[in-house]
Amino acid sequence: MKIIDLRSDTVTKPTDEMRNAMFTAEVGDDVYGDDPTVNELERIAAKVVGKEDALFVPSGTFGNQLAVMTHTKRGDEVILESNSHIIMHEVGASSVIAGVQLRAVKGKNGTMDPEDVKRAIRDKDIHFPDTGLICIENAHSCGSVIDISNMKAIKELAVTKNIPVHLDGARIFNAAKSLKVDVKEVTRHTDSVMFCLSKGLAAPIGSILAGHKDFIKKARKNRKLMGGGLRQAGVIAAAGIVAIEKMVDRLDEDHANSKYLAEELSKFEGINVKFDRNDINMIFFELGDEIIEENQFVCKMLKKNIKINGKEDGEYRYVTNKDVSREDIKYVLKQMKEILNEC
Ligand SMILES: *Cc1c(COP(=O)(O)O)cnc(C)c1O
C-alpha cells in the first residue's frame, strides 16, 4: 500500500531521470575543482538565479549558515524576520558557527516592514554591535511569499548603510511561480541567495549558495572549514541539474493541489485554514484538541497510510509535493472525513 506523505516537500523520492543521471555522472575530486558535473551544476545554478557564481552545499541550513559566516564577522548583528528559518529551525547555528547575534524583526506573514528594518539597523556607538547582514526569506516558511517591492525597499535601505542582503530562498522557485515572475526577479534585490534542490524539486541531497564572484570564492574556503568540501559529489550534483532543468515547471501542480486541499479542508467543521498563508505548496490549519487530540489524529492518519506531522505552534501543516497526486489528496480528504466523524 502506498504511503501518502504530507509532512514536507523534502520527502520526495528522486525521479528515474535523476537516478539515471546519477548513475552515469562524470565525476572528479571537487575539492580540487575537478568534478565536471558539480562545475556544470554550479554554472547552471548561478545563471538561473542571475548571480556571478554559485557553490554546491550539502543542505539549506549549511548554505544559510555559510552565507551568514561569509558576510559577517564575530559579534555582528544580523537582522531577520522573527519566524524565519534561520532563527526557528537552524539549531542556533549562527551563534555557534559565525558567532553573530540575531536581531528579530516581527513581520506580517513573513514580510518585514522596511521602517522596522531601518529602526533595527545599528548606529555607530561603542556599545553597539555592527549590523553585518539583513536576511529575507522568500518563500517564507509560514507559507506566504514576499512581494518584490518589499525586497527592493529593504535592499535600497541596506545599500545606503553598506549592509549586504542574503535571501533564504529554500523554496525560491515556489516563490517565483506564486508571484508569476522569473526567479531572477526574486533574487535581483539581494547579494546572495541560498536555494534547495531537495525540497519541491525532488533531488535527494543538496542546496546552492549563489552570489558575487569574490563572495563565492570566500564561501568556498569557508565551506571547507565547515566540513563541506565534498569529493566525487557529481554523483549527487547530477540529480541537482535535473532538479533545476526539469522539476521547476511542475511546481504549478503542487500549488494547484495545495489550493484545492486548502479549500476542501476549510469545509470541515472545526478546521480553520490559514488562507492568507496559502501562497505555495503548504497549507496551515487549526484543528482543536477538543475535536480530536493531536496524537490520536496523527496515529489514525498513519493507520490509513497517511503521514502527517503533529502541530507546531498550534497549527498543523500539510505540504503537497510531486509524490502526492490529486487522487491521493481526495483519498486523504475521504479518510479525514471518516476519522473526524468517528469522534
Ligand atoms: C528547509 C529550509 C531551510 C533548510 O534546508 P535544509 O536542507 O533542511 O537544511 C532553510 N530555509 C528555509 C526557509 C527552509 O524551508
The ligand as a MOL file (V3000), in Angstrom:
LIG
                    3D

  0  0  0     0  0            999 V3000
M  V30 BEGIN CTAB
M  V30 COUNTS 15 15 0 0 0
M  V30 BEGIN ATOM
M  V30 1 C 14.1120 23.8240 4.6590 0
M  V30 2 C 14.5380 25.1990 4.7900 0
M  V30 3 C 15.8800 25.5110 5.0230 0
M  V30 4 C 16.9440 24.4810 5.3280 0
M  V30 5 O 17.0860 23.4400 4.4690 0
M  V30 6 P 17.6730 22.0310 4.9480 0
M  V30 7 O 18.1570 21.4460 3.6670 0
M  V30 8 O 16.5290 21.2900 5.5700 0
M  V30 9 O 18.7830 22.2750 5.9140 0
M  V30 10 C 16.2230 26.8490 5.0960 0
M  V30 11 N 15.3030 27.8140 4.9470 0
M  V30 12 C 14.0090 27.5600 4.7260 0
M  V30 13 C 13.0520 28.6910 4.5520 0
M  V30 14 C 13.5760 26.2440 4.6480 0
M  V30 15 O 12.2770 25.9950 4.4620 0
M  V30 END ATOM
M  V30 BEGIN BOND
M  V30 1 1 1 2
M  V30 2 1 2 3
M  V30 3 2 2 14
M  V30 4 1 3 4
M  V30 5 2 3 10
M  V30 6 1 4 5
M  V30 7 1 5 6
M  V30 8 2 6 7
M  V30 9 1 6 8
M  V30 10 1 6 9
M  V30 11 1 10 11
M  V30 12 2 11 12
M  V30 13 1 12 13
M  V30 14 1 12 14
M  V30 15 1 14 15
M  V30 END BOND
M  V30 END CTAB
M  END
